[in-house]
Amino acid sequence: MSDKTSAGLRDVLFDELTALRSGEITASRANAVVRIAESIIGSVHLEIEVARLAALQGSSSVTIHELTAPVQLGSK
């Protein structure tokens, strides 16, 4: 199982693409995986945008280092 990072998500998506090409999964399952991935990416994008806007507003709770650090997806 891949870790919950952007790299892990890419690994899962490439595994699904390989499975689709080999006929191991259906197009319907592949589409479902894509929709889930888009939701995850959208959620992370929103978190990054909120952090960026907080930094621009001078929020002391967000640092530039936090904005450029690797993004952990999901919860542990």
Biopython code that builds the backbone (N, CA, C, O; Angstrom):
import numpy as np
from Bio.PDB.StructureBuilder import StructureBuilder

atoms = [
    (1, "MET", "N", (0.849, -1.186, 0.000)),
    (1, "MET", "CA", (0.000, 0.000, 0.000)),
    (1, "MET", "C", (0.887, 1.239, 0.000)),
    (1, "MET", "O", (1.855, 1.311, 0.757)),
    (2, "SER", "N", (0.566, 2.200, -0.834)),
    (2, "SER", "CA", (1.335, 3.437, -0.914)),
    (2, "SER", "C", (1.032, 4.334, 0.273)),
    (2, "SER", "O", (-0.040, 4.271, 0.874)),
    (3, "ASP", "N", (2.008, 5.170, 0.590)),
    (3, "ASP", "CA", (1.787, 6.127, 1.672)),
    (3, "ASP", "C", (0.887, 7.251, 1.190)),
    (3, "ASP", "O", (0.681, 7.422, -0.012)),
    (4, "LYS", "N", (0.358, 8.007, 2.120)),
    (4, "LYS", "CA", (-0.616, 9.055, 1.802)),
    (4, "LYS", "C", (0.091, 10.361, 1.493)),
    (4, "LYS", "O", (-0.054, 11.348, 2.215)),
    (5, "THR", "N", (0.850, 10.357, 0.424)),
    (5, "THR", "CA", (1.539, 11.544, -0.065)),
    (5, "THR", "C", (1.181, 11.724, -1.533)),
    (5, "THR", "O", (0.543, 10.864, -2.140)),
    (6, "SER", "N", (1.597, 12.846, -2.093)),
    (6, "SER", "CA", (1.340, 13.061, -3.517)),
    (6, "SER", "C", (2.055, 11.987, -4.349)),
    (6, "SER", "O", (1.531, 11.540, -5.370)),
    (7, "ALA", "N", (3.240, 11.579, -3.916)),
    (7, "ALA", "CA", (3.956, 10.516, -4.628)),
    (7, "ALA", "C", (3.189, 9.199, -4.520)),
    (7, "ALA", "O", (3.109, 8.449, -5.492)),
    (8, "GLY", "N", (2.630, 8.917, -3.355)),
    (8, "GLY", "CA", (1.838, 7.707, -3.176)),
    (8, "GLY", "C", (0.597, 7.710, -4.050)),
    (8, "GLY", "O", (0.228, 6.684, -4.621)),
    (9, "LEU", "N", (-0.043, 8.863, -4.154)),
    (9, "LEU", "CA", (-1.223, 8.987, -5.013)),
    (9, "LEU", "C", (-0.850, 8.730, -6.468)),
    (9, "LEU", "O", (-1.566, 8.034, -7.188)),
    (10, "ARG", "N", (0.271, 9.294, -6.893)),
    (10, "ARG", "CA", (0.725, 9.049, -8.269)),
    (10, "ARG", "C", (0.992, 7.565, -8.489)),
    (10, "ARG", "O", (0.641, 7.023, -9.537)),
    (11, "ASP", "N", (1.613, 6.899, -7.506)),
    (11, "ASP", "CA", (1.877, 5.461, -7.623)),
    (11, "ASP", "C", (0.581, 4.685, -7.821)),
    (11, "ASP", "O", (0.493, 3.816, -8.689)),
    (12, "VAL", "N", (-0.427, 5.007, -7.007)),
    (12, "VAL", "CA", (-1.721, 4.325, -7.113)),
    (12, "VAL", "C", (-2.334, 4.569, -8.482)),
    (12, "VAL", "O", (-2.841, 3.640, -9.110)),
    (13, "LEU", "N", (-2.293, 5.809, -8.948)),
    (13, "LEU", "CA", (-2.891, 6.124, -10.248)),
    (13, "LEU", "C", (-2.167, 5.412, -11.386)),
    (13, "LEU", "O", (-2.808, 4.925, -12.317)),
    (14, "PHE", "N", (-0.842, 5.348, -11.322)),
    (14, "PHE", "CA", (-0.108, 4.618, -12.363)),
    (14, "PHE", "C", (-0.388, 3.117, -12.291)),
    (14, "PHE", "O", (-0.462, 2.452, -13.324)),
    (15, "ASP", "N", (-0.544, 2.581, -11.082)),
    (15, "ASP", "CA", (-0.912, 1.169, -10.940)),
    (15, "ASP", "C", (-2.282, 0.905, -11.561)),
    (15, "ASP", "O", (-2.478, -0.102, -12.241)),
    (16, "GLU", "N", (-3.221, 1.811, -11.324)),
    (16, "GLU", "CA", (-4.554, 1.664, -11.901)),
    (16, "GLU", "C", (-4.502, 1.766, -13.426)),
    (16, "GLU", "O", (-5.203, 1.028, -14.118)),
    (17, "LEU", "N", (-3.686, 2.667, -13.949)),
    (17, "LEU", "CA", (-3.540, 2.801, -15.398)),
    (17, "LEU", "C", (-2.988, 1.518, -16.003)),
    (17, "LEU", "O", (-3.466, 1.054, -17.038)),
    (18, "THR", "N", (-1.991, 0.954, -15.356)),
    (18, "THR", "CA", (-1.416, -0.308, -15.823)),
    (18, "THR", "C", (-2.463, -1.421, -15.792)),
    (18, "THR", "O", (-2.569, -2.210, -16.731)),
    (19, "ALA", "N", (-3.237, -1.477, -14.700)),
    (19, "ALA", "CA", (-4.284, -2.497, -14.577)),
    (19, "ALA", "C", (-5.366, -2.310, -15.641)),
    (19, "ALA", "O", (-5.887, -3.289, -16.175)),
    (20, "LEU", "N", (-5.703, -1.062, -15.950)),
    (20, "LEU", "CA", (-6.700, -0.790, -16.986)),
    (20, "LEU", "C", (-6.185, -1.253, -18.348)),
    (20, "LEU", "O", (-6.905, -1.904, -19.106)),
    (21, "ARG", "N", (-4.943, -0.912, -18.646)),
    (21, "ARG", "CA", (-4.362, -1.294, -19.939)),
    (21, "ARG", "C", (-4.281, -2.811, -20.107)),
    (21, "ARG", "O", (-4.434, -3.328, -21.214)),
    (22, "SER", "N", (-4.042, -3.516, -19.005)),
    (22, "SER", "CA", (-3.909, -4.972, -19.091)),
    (22, "SER", "C", (-5.252, -5.684, -18.995)),
    (22, "SER", "O", (-5.317, -6.908, -19.108)),
    (23, "GLY", "N", (-6.326, -4.922, -18.787)),
    (23, "GLY", "CA", (-7.652, -5.516, -18.707)),
    (23, "GLY", "C", (-8.000, -6.082, -17.341)),
    (23, "GLY", "O", (-9.009, -6.773, -17.198)),
    (24, "GLU", "N", (-7.173, -5.797, -16.326)),
    (24, "GLU", "CA", (-7.433, -6.307, -14.979)),
    (24, "GLU", "C", (-8.578, -5.576, -14.283)),
    (24, "GLU", "O", (-9.218, -6.134, -13.392)),
    (25, "ILE", "N", (-8.837, -4.341, -14.682)),
    (25, "ILE", "CA", (-9.946, -3.566, -14.109)),
    (25, "ILE", "C", (-10.779, -2.980, -15.246)),
    (25, "ILE", "O", (-10.335, -2.911, -16.392)),
    (26, "THR", "N", (-11.977, -2.565, -14.906)),
    (26, "THR", "CA", (-12.874, -1.980, -15.904)),
    (26, "THR", "C", (-12.668, -0.468, -15.990)),
    (26, "THR", "O", (-12.087, 0.151, -15.099)),
    (27, "ALA", "N", (-13.153, 0.096, -17.071)),
    (27, "ALA", "CA", (-13.114, 1.549, -17.235)),
    (27, "ALA", "C", (-13.936, 2.223, -16.137)),
    (27, "ALA", "O", (-13.602, 3.320, -15.689)),
    (28, "SER", "N", (-14.998, 1.570, -15.713)),
    (28, "SER", "CA", (-15.836, 2.118, -14.646)),
    (28, "SER", "C", (-15.044, 2.263, -13.346)),
    (28, "SER", "O", (-15.135, 3.288, -12.670)),
    (29, "ARG", "N", (-14.268, 1.234, -12.999)),
    (29, "ARG", "CA", (-13.445, 1.326, -11.791)),
    (29, "ARG", "C", (-12.381, 2.408, -11.957)),
    (29, "ARG", "O", (-12.136, 3.182, -11.032)),
    (30, "ALA", "N", (-11.758, 2.469, -13.113)),
    (30, "ALA", "CA", (-10.732, 3.485, -13.358)),
    (30, "ALA", "C", (-11.325, 4.885, -13.206)),
    (30, "ALA", "O", (-10.694, 5.765, -12.621)),
    (31, "ASN", "N", (-12.528, 5.092, -13.728)),
    (31, "ASN", "CA", (-13.187, 6.390, -13.588)),
    (31, "ASN", "C", (-13.477, 6.711, -12.124)),
    (31, "ASN", "O", (-13.340, 7.858, -11.699)),
    (32, "ALA", "N", (-13.875, 5.703, -11.357)),
    (32, "ALA", "CA", (-14.128, 5.913, -9.933)),
    (32, "ALA", "C", (-12.846, 6.322, -9.210)),
    (32, "ALA", "O", (-12.867, 7.210, -8.358)),
    (33, "VAL", "N", (-11.743, 5.681, -9.548)),
    (33, "VAL", "CA", (-10.454, 6.024, -8.938)),
    (33, "VAL", "C", (-10.063, 7.450, -9.296)),
    (33, "VAL", "O", (-9.567, 8.193, -8.449)),
    (34, "VAL", "N", (-10.285, 7.830, -10.545)),
    (34, "VAL", "CA", (-9.971, 9.194, -10.984)),
    (34, "VAL", "C", (-10.801, 10.217, -10.210)),
    (34, "VAL", "O", (-10.276, 11.247, -9.789)),
    (35, "ARG", "N", (-12.082, 9.943, -10.021)),
    (35, "ARG", "CA", (-12.938, 10.881, -9.270)),
    (35, "ARG", "C", (-12.466, 11.023, -7.826)),
    (35, "ARG", "O", (-12.467, 12.125, -7.278)),
    (36, "ILE", "N", (-12.070, 9.930, -7.217)),
    (36, "ILE", "CA", (-11.551, 9.994, -5.846)),
    (36, "ILE", "C", (-10.250, 10.796, -5.817)),
    (36, "ILE", "O", (-10.063, 11.649, -4.949)),
    (37, "ALA", "N", (-9.362, 10.525, -6.755)),
    (37, "ALA", "CA", (-8.091, 11.250, -6.816)),
    (37, "ALA", "C", (-8.324, 12.741, -7.015)),
    (37, "ALA", "O", (-7.654, 13.565, -6.392)),
    (38, "GLU", "N", (-9.271, 13.091, -7.883)),
    (38, "GLU", "CA", (-9.582, 14.510, -8.103)),
    (38, "GLU", "C", (-10.097, 15.161, -6.822)),
    (38, "GLU", "O", (-9.777, 16.316, -6.543)),
    (39, "SER", "N", (-10.886, 14.436, -6.050)),
    (39, "SER", "CA", (-11.383, 14.977, -4.781)),
    (39, "SER", "C", (-10.239, 15.202, -3.797)),
    (39, "SER", "O", (-10.191, 16.225, -3.113)),
    (40, "ILE", "N", (-9.327, 14.249, -3.730)),
    (40, "ILE", "CA", (-8.173, 14.385, -2.834)),
    (40, "ILE", "C", (-7.327, 15.576, -3.255)),
    (40, "ILE", "O", (-6.948, 16.400, -2.422)),
    (41, "ILE", "N", (-7.034, 15.667, -4.533)),
    (41, "ILE", "CA", (-6.209, 16.765, -5.043)),
    (41, "ILE", "C", (-6.898, 18.103, -4.814)),
    (41, "ILE", "O", (-6.248, 19.077, -4.434)),
    (42, "GLY", "N", (-8.201, 18.162, -5.040)),
    (42, "GLY", "CA", (-8.949, 19.400, -4.801)),
    (42, "GLY", "C", (-8.889, 19.822, -3.348)),
    (42, "GLY", "O", (-8.751, 21.007, -3.045)),
    (43, "SER", "N", (-8.992, 18.864, -2.455)),
    (43, "SER", "CA", (-8.927, 19.153, -1.025)),
    (43, "SER", "C", (-7.553, 19.701, -0.636)),
    (43, "SER", "O", (-7.451, 20.674, 0.111)),
    (44, "VAL", "N", (-6.512, 19.071, -1.145)),
    (44, "VAL", "CA", (-5.152, 19.534, -0.851)),
    (44, "VAL", "C", (-4.927, 20.917, -1.452)),
    (44, "VAL", "O", (-4.326, 21.785, -0.819)),
    (45, "HIS", "N", (-5.409, 21.117, -2.670)),
    (45, "HIS", "CA", (-5.268, 22.427, -3.308)),
    (45, "HIS", "C", (-5.932, 23.517, -2.462)),
    (45, "HIS", "O", (-5.374, 24.599, -2.282)),
    (46, "LEU", "N", (-7.112, 23.223, -1.952)),
    (46, "LEU", "CA", (-7.817, 24.181, -1.098)),
    (46, "LEU", "C", (-7.019, 24.483, 0.169)),
    (46, "LEU", "O", (-6.911, 25.641, 0.572)),
    (47, "GLU", "N", (-6.456, 23.443, 0.800)),
    (47, "GLU", "CA", (-5.640, 23.651, 2.000)),
    (47, "GLU", "C", (-4.434, 24.531, 1.701)),
    (47, "GLU", "O", (-4.092, 25.414, 2.487)),
    (48, "ILE", "N", (-3.794, 24.288, 0.567)),
    (48, "ILE", "CA", (-2.625, 25.087, 0.182)),
    (48, "ILE", "C", (-3.038, 26.534, -0.080)),
    (48, "ILE", "O", (-2.344, 27.464, 0.329)),
    (49, "GLU", "N", (-4.156, 26.720, -0.754)),
    (49, "GLU", "CA", (-4.627, 28.076, -1.051)),
    (49, "GLU", "C", (-4.970, 28.837, 0.228)),
    (49, "GLU", "O", (-4.648, 30.018, 0.352)),
    (50, "VAL", "N", (-5.618, 28.171, 1.172)),
    (50, "VAL", "CA", (-5.933, 28.811, 2.456)),
    (50, "VAL", "C", (-4.646, 29.204, 3.175)),
    (50, "VAL", "O", (-4.542, 30.309, 3.708)),
    (51, "ALA", "N", (-3.673, 28.307, 3.190)),
    (51, "ALA", "CA", (-2.396, 28.612, 3.841)),
    (51, "ALA", "C", (-1.688, 29.778, 3.158)),
    (51, "ALA", "O", (-1.113, 30.640, 3.821)),
    (52, "ARG", "N", (-1.737, 29.796, 1.814)),
    (52, "ARG", "CA", (-1.105, 30.887, 1.060)),
    (52, "ARG", "C", (-1.777, 32.217, 1.385)),
    (52, "ARG", "O", (-1.100, 33.217, 1.623)),
    (53, "LEU", "N", (-3.104, 32.229, 1.395)),
    (53, "LEU", "CA", (-3.821, 33.467, 1.706)),
    (53, "LEU", "C", (-3.577, 33.907, 3.146)),
    (53, "LEU", "O", (-3.463, 35.101, 3.420)),
    (54, "ALA", "N", (-3.498, 32.952, 4.061)),
    (54, "ALA", "CA", (-3.200, 33.289, 5.454)),
    (54, "ALA", "C", (-1.817, 33.915, 5.557)),
    (54, "ALA", "O", (-1.623, 34.873, 6.305)),
    (55, "ALA", "N", (-0.865, 33.386, 4.817)),
    (55, "ALA", "CA", (0.488, 33.943, 4.831)),
    (55, "ALA", "C", (0.503, 35.353, 4.253)),
    (55, "ALA", "O", (1.192, 36.233, 4.768)),
    (56, "LEU", "N", (-0.253, 35.562, 3.189)),
    (56, "LEU", "CA", (-0.320, 36.899, 2.592)),
    (56, "LEU", "C", (-0.968, 37.907, 3.533)),
    (56, "LEU", "O", (-0.642, 39.094, 3.498)),
    (57, "GLN", "N", (-1.881, 37.436, 4.368)),
    (57, "GLN", "CA", (-2.553, 38.311, 5.332)),
    (57, "GLN", "C", (-1.720, 38.521, 6.591)),
    (57, "GLN", "O", (-2.118, 39.254, 7.496)),
    (58, "GLY", "N", (-0.560, 37.869, 6.638)),
    (58, "GLY", "CA", (0.317, 38.051, 7.785)),
    (58, "GLY", "C", (-0.041, 37.192, 8.981)),
    (58, "GLY", "O", (0.335, 37.518, 10.107)),
    (59, "SER", "N", (-0.755, 36.108, 8.762)),
    (59, "SER", "CA", (-1.106, 35.208, 9.858)),
    (59, "SER", "C", (0.152, 34.619, 10.461)),
    (59, "SER", "O", (1.005, 34.099, 9.743)),
    (60, "SER", "N", (0.271, 34.697, 11.771)),
    (60, "SER", "CA", (1.456, 34.155, 12.436)),
    (60, "SER", "C", (1.386, 32.636, 12.544)),
    (60, "SER", "O", (2.360, 32.003, 12.951)),
    (61, "SER", "N", (0.241, 32.039, 12.183)),
    (61, "SER", "CA", (0.115, 30.595, 12.313)),
    (61, "SER", "C", (0.616, 29.837, 11.084)),
    (61, "SER", "O", (0.692, 28.609, 11.110)),
    (62, "VAL", "N", (0.960, 30.550, 10.008)),
    (62, "VAL", "CA", (1.442, 29.916, 8.794)),
    (62, "VAL", "C", (2.771, 30.540, 8.407)),
    (62, "VAL", "O", (2.910, 31.763, 8.373)),
    (63, "THR", "N", (3.744, 29.691, 8.117)),
    (63, "THR", "CA", (5.051, 30.192, 7.692)),
    (63, "THR", "C", (5.293, 29.810, 6.237)),
    (63, "THR", "O", (4.657, 28.901, 5.704)),
    (64, "ILE", "N", (6.210, 30.509, 5.613)),
    (64, "ILE", "CA", (6.572, 30.180, 4.240)),
    (64, "ILE", "C", (7.132, 28.765, 4.177)),
    (64, "ILE", "O", (6.888, 28.049, 3.206)),
    (65, "HIS", "N", (7.877, 28.352, 5.198)),
    (65, "HIS", "CA", (8.410, 26.996, 5.240)),
    (65, "HIS", "C", (7.275, 25.975, 5.166)),
    (65, "HIS", "O", (7.392, 24.971, 4.464)),
    (66, "GLU", "N", (6.197, 26.221, 5.873)),
    (66, "GLU", "CA", (5.056, 25.303, 5.838)),
    (66, "GLU", "C", (4.438, 25.246, 4.453)),
    (66, "GLU", "O", (3.936, 24.200, 4.042)),
    (67, "LEU", "N", (4.468, 26.346, 3.734)),
    (67, "LEU", "CA", (3.873, 26.379, 2.403)),
    (67, "LEU", "C", (4.718, 25.617, 1.381)),
    (67, "LEU", "O", (4.190, 25.137, 0.379)),
    (68, "THR", "N", (6.026, 25.503, 1.627)),
    (68, "THR", "CA", (6.897, 24.834, 0.678)),
    (68, "THR", "C", (7.279, 23.426, 1.117)),
    (68, "THR", "O", (7.970, 22.720, 0.382)),
    (69, "ALA", "N", (6.842, 23.005, 2.300)),
    (69, "ALA", "CA", (7.150, 21.666, 2.786)),
    (69, "ALA", "C", (6.339, 20.631, 2.011)),
    (69, "ALA", "O", (5.285, 20.957, 1.464)),
    (70, "PRO", "N", (6.820, 19.386, 1.958)),
    (70, "PRO", "CA", (6.055, 18.315, 1.296)),
    (70, "PRO", "C", (4.662, 18.205, 1.924)),
    (70, "PRO", "O", (4.494, 18.377, 3.131)),
    (71, "VAL", "N", (3.695, 17.921, 1.097)),
    (71, "VAL", "CA", (2.316, 17.835, 1.551)),
    (71, "VAL", "C", (1.963, 16.391, 1.886)),
    (71, "VAL", "O", (2.092, 15.508, 1.038)),
    (72, "GLN", "N", (1.525, 16.148, 3.099)),
    (72, "GLN", "CA", (1.053, 14.831, 3.508)),
    (72, "GLN", "C", (-0.433, 14.774, 3.219)),
    (72, "GLN", "O", (-1.181, 15.647, 3.659)),
    (73, "LEU", "N", (-0.871, 13.776, 2.495)),
    (73, "LEU", "CA", (-2.268, 13.649, 2.121)),
    (73, "LEU", "C", (-3.011, 12.782, 3.126)),
    (73, "LEU", "O", (-2.490, 11.752, 3.552)),
    (74, "GLY", "N", (-4.197, 13.172, 3.506)),
    (74, "GLY", "CA", (-5.005, 12.369, 4.398)),
    (74, "GLY", "C", (-4.528, 12.418, 5.826)),
    (74, "GLY", "O", (-3.681, 13.233, 6.191)),
    (75, "SER", "N", (-5.078, 11.540, 6.624)),
    (75, "SER", "CA", (-4.676, 11.474, 8.029)),
    (75, "SER", "C", (-4.067, 10.115, 8.311)),
    (75, "SER", "O", (-4.267, 9.162, 7.558)),
    (76, "LYS", "N", (-3.331, 10.037, 9.391)),
    (76, "LYS", "CA", (-2.673, 8.773, 9.740)),
    (76, "LYS", "C", (-3.600, 7.878, 10.491)),
    (76, "LYS", "O", (-3.219, 6.770, 10.868)),
]
sb = StructureBuilder()
sb.init_structure("model")
sb.init_model(0)
sb.init_chain("A")
sb.init_seg("    ")
for serial, (resi, resn, name, xyz) in enumerate(atoms, 1):
    if name == "N":
        sb.init_residue(resn, " ", resi, " ")
    sb.init_atom(name, np.array(xyz, "f"), 0.0, 1.0, " ", f" {name:<3s}", serial, name[0])
structure = sb.get_structure()
